[in-house]
Amino acid sequence: MKFSNVIFDLDGTIADSSGDILSALSSAMAETGLSPAGKPDRTIVGPPVAEMLGRLLPGISEVQCETAVAAFRRHYDSSSYPGTSLYPGMAETLSRLRSAGVRLFIATNKPEIPTLRVLDALRAGPFDGVVCVNSLPGRKLSKSEMIEKILSDWRLEKDRTLMVGDCDSDILAARRCGVKGAAVLWGYGAGEVCSCGADFTVSSAGELAEIVL
């Protein structure tokens, strides 16, 4: 076994949640009277909600953005997530890694409530640990801070830990934390992640298992 611990990003890595995110985003903008120049599509999915709104509405004010984010949270956090699914082969890969004794973790920009509800809806667990953007009260964690928290709280060896994500921010965070990074090519950040110097690039969930084991 090459890696004993794997930290996964969630959206765009384990699950395609674009359908539910875009639905909640459209509902939030309609509710708050905001009209984007174009129809939101999956190319904007991945960053935090405020950043997605900023891309869709470059002139949005801070107050408008906060109101729209709150509306998004109401719609998204209460969803049953009918438009979210595991990527092909991911369920089998997670099961294979667990059976081999690999410890699995989540590090995600999602808040804790929707993260746990999505994982439950997808029956993707169990995970040894889940760290979210709001896992520390009163502040938002960066991806690097999430990885560091996992490494510290579960006393993981860096050279036995792999970070898996679909965006350059995932891979750059892994590098800053001193762990290897695997870039998946099926997610929202596929266009950018190829140029960020990942230690591994992965085109299928099955290929990921081979890298780990």
C-alpha positions in Angstrom: 0.0 0.0 0.0 1.5 3.3 -1.1 -0.9 5.6 1.0 -2.6 4.8 4.3 -4.7 7.9 4.3 -6.7 9.7 1.6 -8.3 13.1 1.9 -11.0 13.8 -0.6 -12.5 17.0 -1.8 -16.3 16.5 -2.2 -17.9 18.5 -5.0 -16.4 17.6 -8.3 -14.3 14.8 -6.9 -16.5 12.3 -5.1 -19.8 13.7 -6.3 -21.3 15.6 -9.1 -23.5 18.1 -7.2 -23.8 20.6 -10.0 -27.5 20.0 -10.6 -28.6 20.8 -7.1 -26.1 23.7 -6.6 -27.3 25.4 -9.9 -30.9 24.9 -8.9 -30.4 26.5 -5.5 -28.3 29.3 -7.0 -31.1 30.1 -9.6 -33.7 30.0 -6.8 -31.6 32.3 -4.6 -31.1 34.9 -7.4 -34.8 34.9 -8.3 -35.8 35.3 -4.7 -33.4 38.2 -4.2 -34.2 39.9 -7.6 -30.8 39.3 -9.1 -30.5 38.7 -12.8 -27.2 37.3 -14.2 -26.2 38.1 -17.8 -26.2 34.5 -18.8 -27.7 31.2 -17.5 -25.6 29.6 -14.8 -24.0 26.4 -15.9 -21.6 23.8 -14.3 -18.5 25.8 -15.3 -19.0 28.1 -12.4 -19.5 25.3 -9.8 -16.7 24.5 -7.3 -15.8 27.7 -5.5 -17.7 29.0 -2.4 -21.2 30.4 -3.1 -20.1 34.1 -2.8 -17.4 33.5 -5.4 -19.9 31.9 -7.8 -22.2 34.9 -7.4 -19.4 37.3 -8.0 -18.6 35.5 -11.3 -22.2 35.6 -12.4 -22.9 39.2 -11.2 -19.6 41.2 -11.3 -21.3 44.3 -10.0 -23.0 42.6 -7.0 -22.7 44.6 -3.7 -21.6 43.0 -0.5 -25.1 43.3 1.0 -26.7 41.7 -2.1 -24.2 38.9 -2.0 -24.8 38.2 1.7 -28.6 38.1 1.1 -28.2 35.8 -1.9 -25.9 33.5 -0.1 -28.4 33.2 2.8 -31.1 32.4 0.3 -28.9 29.8 -1.4 -28.3 28.2 2.0 -32.0 28.0 2.7 -32.7 26.3 -0.6 -29.7 24.0 -0.8 -29.4 22.9 2.9 -33.0 21.8 2.9 -32.8 19.9 -0.4 -33.1 16.1 -0.7 -30.3 16.4 -3.4 -32.1 14.7 -6.3 -29.5 16.2 -8.7 -26.4 14.9 -6.9 -24.7 11.6 -7.7 -21.4 9.8 -7.1 -19.1 9.8 -10.1 -18.9 6.5 -12.0 -16.9 3.9 -10.1 -16.5 6.0 -7.0 -18.7 3.8 -4.7 -16.7 0.8 -5.7 -13.4 2.6 -5.2 -14.3 3.9 -1.7 -15.4 0.4 -0.7 -12.2 -1.1 -2.1 -10.0 1.4 -0.2 -11.9 0.8 3.1 -11.6 -2.9 2.7 -7.8 -2.5 2.3 -7.6 -0.6 5.5 -7.1 2.9 4.0 -8.4 5.7 6.3 -10.7 8.1 4.3 -11.4 11.8 5.0 -13.3 14.7 3.5 -12.1 18.3 3.3 -14.7 20.5 1.7 -15.7 24.1 1.2 -19.3 23.0 2.0 -20.6 23.8 5.4 -21.1 20.9 7.8 -24.9 20.5 7.6 -25.2 20.1 3.8 -22.0 18.0 3.7 -23.3 15.4 6.1 -26.7 15.4 4.4 -25.2 14.9 1.0 -23.0 12.1 2.2 -25.9 10.5 3.8 -28.1 10.8 0.7 -25.4 9.3 -1.4 -24.7 6.6 1.1 -21.0 7.4 0.5 -19.8 6.9 4.1 -18.5 6.1 6.5 -15.5 8.4 6.5 -12.9 8.5 9.3 -13.2 12.2 9.5 -15.0 15.1 7.8 -13.7 18.7 8.0 -15.7 21.5 6.5 -15.3 25.2 5.8 -17.1 25.9 9.2 -15.6 23.2 11.3 -14.0 25.8 13.6 -16.6 28.2 15.2 -16.4 31.8 14.1 -14.2 31.4 11.0 -13.9 29.9 7.6 -11.2 27.4 7.0 -9.1 27.4 3.8 -8.4 24.1 2.1 -4.9 24.2 3.5 -6.2 24.7 7.0 -8.7 21.8 6.6 -5.8 19.5 5.5 -3.7 20.6 8.4 -6.5 20.0 10.8 -7.0 16.5 9.5 -3.3 15.7 9.7 -3.1 17.1 13.3 -6.4 15.8 14.7 -5.9 12.2 13.4 -2.1 12.3 13.7 -1.5 11.3 10.1 1.9 10.8 8.6 2.3 13.2 5.7 4.3 10.9 3.5 1.5 8.3 3.8 -1.3 10.8 3.0 -2.8 11.7 -0.4 -5.1 14.7 -1.1 -7.5 14.1 -4.0 -9.3 17.0 -5.7 -10.5 18.4 -9.0 -9.3 22.1 -8.6 -5.9 23.6 -8.5 -6.7 25.0 -5.0 -6.9 21.4 -3.8 -3.5 20.4 -5.2 -1.8 23.7 -4.2 -3.1 23.2 -0.6 -1.8 19.7 -0.5 1.6 21.0 -1.6 1.6 23.7 1.1 0.8 21.0 3.7 3.6 18.7 2.6 1.4 15.9 1.2 1.0 14.4 -2.3 -1.8 15.6 -4.5 -3.9 13.7 -7.0 -5.8 15.7 -9.6 -9.0 14.1 -10.9 -9.9 14.9 -14.5 -13.7 14.5 -14.3 -14.5 17.4 -12.0 -15.4 21.1 -12.4 -11.8 22.3 -12.4 -10.5 19.9 -15.0 -9.3 22.7 -17.2 -7.1 24.3 -14.6 -6.0 21.3 -12.5 -3.8 19.9 -15.3 -1.4 22.8 -15.1 -0.9 23.0 -11.3 1.8 20.4 -11.0 -0.1 17.5 -9.3 1.9 14.5 -8.3 -0.7 12.3 -10.0 -3.4 12.8 -12.6 -6.4 10.5 -12.5 -8.9 9.8 -15.3 -11.1 7.3 -13.5 -12.0 6.2 -10.0 -10.5 2.8 -10.6 -7.2 4.4 -11.5 -7.2 6.2 -8.2 -7.4 3.0 -6.3 -4.3 1.7 -8.1 -2.4 4.9 -7.1 -3.3 4.4 -3.5 -2.9 0.7 -3.2 
